[in-house]
Amino acid sequence: MVGAMRIAILTAGGDCPGLNAAIRAVARSAIDRGDEAIGIRRGYRGLAERDYVPLDLSAVSEIVSLGGTILSTSSYEPVREGTVDLIAANIAADRFDAVVAIGGEHTMWINRELHERAGLPLIGVPKTIDNDVVGTDYTLGLDTAAQIVSAAIDRLRTTAESHDRVIVIEVMGRNTGWIAIHGGIAGGADGIVIPEFETTCKQIAAVITRRHRRGKDFSIIVVAEGAKLCFENGQGHPVQNGGATDEYGYPRLGGIGAALAAELETLTGYEARTVVLGHLQRAGSPTARDRVLATRFGAAAYDLAARNEFGRMVALHGDEITSIPLAETAGVKTVDLDLLEIARRFFG
């Protein structure tokens, strides 16, 4: 490629800690090599509407520790909106040599579709607290979310112990239990319920009863919002908020923590309470690990652009930063049940 490159950067889908560190890494890499970085505001909507902002040194200064995204985000989907051709035309008109799209599994699907349908010069960077993107060991955001969950367990244990209560903590994760398992293990939870493995309320109640018999009059149970949980009346979960759906048409989950707490109180006779951590899990400053991972991902994304290696997603395999074709990112990555088996050694 002759002359300076123009590299566009966008963040799509839900926000998470580490996005700004990734934006900074792509932009600073470009500036360091004499190229130009342009921010696209509000995800793919910004590409459709040509809503851009220059990412010079001033724009990306001191943002490595900031949560959220300085570019804003949206769930705009070009395929659904019928704007694939418009976005292709805008990329050509504005002379973008590469577009680095930072997002979760649905954003990787969009990246894949746009690359395959229109040959657009896309590079994906995986972010989501859910850690459910296929092809990478970890995504941006998981470590911070797990840290927030483990810190909540530390705090709630003191009040649970003071009042001899069962506290059920409902965490995010949708169809995977990565946040629940990492946060639960780190916080020493007494039970962890995830979507990848069906559990009955009776099994959880038995763990709590066993703890009481050995003198532990409180318990902390972590449940993922989409956990597969069987109740005494035969009703299955996840609980859906009145049948509501999100921007992608997926069921909007919530309420499983309260339902589980009520059932455990009935089965055990012990007072139970619920705490829903909600958006706290993806808010605030990223951990050091997420900042480093974001920086490595962003630098690798720039390197792919410089080599004209489009249609790929940067990934972490072990401790190595590599990349894979977007075609290999289809599906949802679920929890290795060996982690749950390890966690169970500490239940009861």
KADA-V196765 format. One line per field, one symbol per residue. ss: DSSP state (a for helix, b for strand, c for the rest). Layout:
ss->???
//
This chain:
ss->cccccbbbbbbcccccccaaaaaaaaaaaaaacccbbbbbcccaaaaaaccbbbcccccccccccccccccccccccaaaaccaaaaaaaaaaccccbbbbbbcaaaaaaaaaaaaaacccbbbbbbccccccccccccbcaaaaaaaaaaaaaaaaaaaaaaccbbbbbbccccccaaaaaaaaaacccbbbcccccbbaaaaaaaaaaaaacccccbbbbbbccccbbcccccbcccbbbbbbcccccbbbccaaaaaaaaaaaaacccbbbbbcaaaaacccccaaaaaaaaaaaaaaaaaaacccccbbbbbbccbbbbbbaaaacccccccaaaaaaaacccc
//
